[in-house]
Amino acid sequence: MTGFLLQNCPSGLFFDIIETVIHNKIIFMKKQILLILIFSVIFVVSFGIYKLNPAKANVNGKILLQVEGKGEAWYVNPLDGRRYYLKDGNTFYRIIQDLGVGITDKDLNKIPVALDFLNLYGANDSDKDGLPDEIELALGTNRYDPDSDHDGFMDKEEIATEHNPLVHKEQFNEKMSDKDFINYAKGKILIQAQGRGEAWYVNPENGKRYYLASPAAAYEIIRALGVGAKNSVIENIEQGLVKRQKVKKVRDGDSIEMENGQIVRYIGIDSPEISYNDCFGEQAKQKNVELVENKEVVLVQDTSIIDKNGRYLAYVYVDGLFVNEYMVKNGYAYALAYYPDVKYSSEFSEHQRTAKYNRWGLWGECFK
């Protein structure tokens, strides 16, 4: 064909044809490249190769150990995607109270029990079946009988093969594990609603539940199940506010530093600034010290998580006392509402009017 063109086409027409073919081929190639790029982007976004926040996508429910730090442990709550610092076993137990999900015995029995850490549950084993009494109490098995349902299979054997040691084999001979429910429960902390409030952690790696019998046992388990993570991964996950923790230091009349280093700003109030030598600033701080310093408080959030300065926002309670309200009501702070955190704004404004009328606190000292 090429020979025919060379012999029979005028030279100008031949080169025009060649130019057109090359031009169209380039356009075709460009279109191919563009289509490839478009389908690549669709594939990447659809299948999760590229994510805005890859950390949240693959670590929910896991315990992360900070390998570039001092091995600090973090729990990534699958319910909100935030990380919570596990300073020690007691801290983890506070988090359990906040983040644990209530569960019935029926649903709990759909999740197989891990037998990895039986040594953490004490040496007492009344029926000598290899299950410590402590975990038998949590499971509801008979700690004085190695075969609680009398079906000829030992409790530990049934648990190891993912059967229910409380159900006779003649009644139910199938495994008790429920894959769909296990997938739902992975990474969650479950609290037995029908028991003594026993806590279990469902390991997202194997779908088994681990009994968190005590703060010490819980901490040993979570560290053993933790996976190493670089700072870049951990820092990419927003830190959650531990709702029950101890106040390390009072900063002023409306902000505190918690034992895990988080700074908390009281919602809905504004106390006089010490740094600006505001009137009644020291008195407000001292009253706050008296109320909460070195005490365990309960932190309740409104709509916003943090303010523009990176401080966590919360309503603070200590021994049943609503601290934010107390500070305004007794003239240690002003009522100051910032939308959308306005749950108690009308009450705080009313308390301020009463304090101002009675010249309590700063209203008597600073407005003479």
Secondary structure, DSSP 8 states (H G I E B T S, - for coil): -HHHHHHHS-HHHHHHHHHHHHHHHHHHHHHHHHHHHHHHHHHHHHTTSS-S-HHHHH-TT-EEEETTTT--EEEE-TTT--EEEE-SHHHHHHHHHHH-EEE-HHHHTTS-B--TTGGGG-S--TT-SSS-HHHHHHHT--TT-SSTT-SSS-HHHHHHTT--TTS-TTT--S----HHHHHHHTT-EEEETTTT--EEEE-TTT--EEE--SHHHHHHHHHHH-EEE-HHHHTTS-B---SEEEEEEEEETTEEEETTS-EEEETTEE---TTTT-TTHHHHHHHHHHHHTTSEEEEE--S-SB-TTS-EEEEEEETTEEHHHHHHHTTSSEE--BTTB-TTHHHHHHHHHHHHHHT-THHHHS--
